[in-house]
Amino acid sequence: FPPLLVVTNEIDPLRGEGEEFAAAVKRAGGPAEVQRLPGLIHAAFWLSGPVPRSAEYHEALLGFLRPILAPEAAVTP
């Protein structure tokens, strides 16, 4: 399995399905990480104008991908 990041929102009818998918990947031996963003609703990622906290998605994605794609850049002196 490739590394997996599942980002869910606290108030989202699909939250359980996303988190269960990550758990199933872990049970199958794959590397999976779940980050739940507290207080955010379903589709907040697409509402970057009215929901300024959507930057938290970008931070989660960058934090997950940086060590995978550029390990030397992830090390902070």
C-alpha positions, -999 to 999 in steps of 0.1 A, spaced: 0 0 0 12 36 -6 10 59 24 -26 71 30 -39 102 47 -76 105 53 -87 140 65 -122 141 80 -144 168 94 -160 166 128 -195 174 115 -197 152 84 -221 124 76 -192 106 58 -167 110 86 -172 74 99 -168 59 64 -136 77 58 -121 68 92 -133 32 87 -115 30 53 -83 41 70 -87 16 97 -93 -12 71 -61 -2 53 -42 -4 86 -57 -38 94 -45 -50 60 -10 -38 69 -9 -5 50 3 28 64 -27 50 71 -32 82 90 -64 99 100 -67 136 109 -101 148 120 -106 186 119 -127 197 148 -156 219 143 -156 217 105 -186 206 84 -189 185 53 -175 202 22 -156 228 42 -126 221 19 -145 235 -11 -157 266 9 -123 282 12 -138 317 8 -164 316 35 -145 291 57 -110 305 64 -101 274 84 -99 254 51 -62 262 53 -60 234 79 -65 209 51 -36 223 32 -14 222 64 -25 185 70 -17 176 34 17 194 34 26 179 67 18 144 54 34 147 19 65 167 27 84 138 45 73 114 17 82 136 -13 111 156 1 124 140 32 154 164 34 130 194 34 110 180 63 140 182 86 140 215 105 174 226 118 
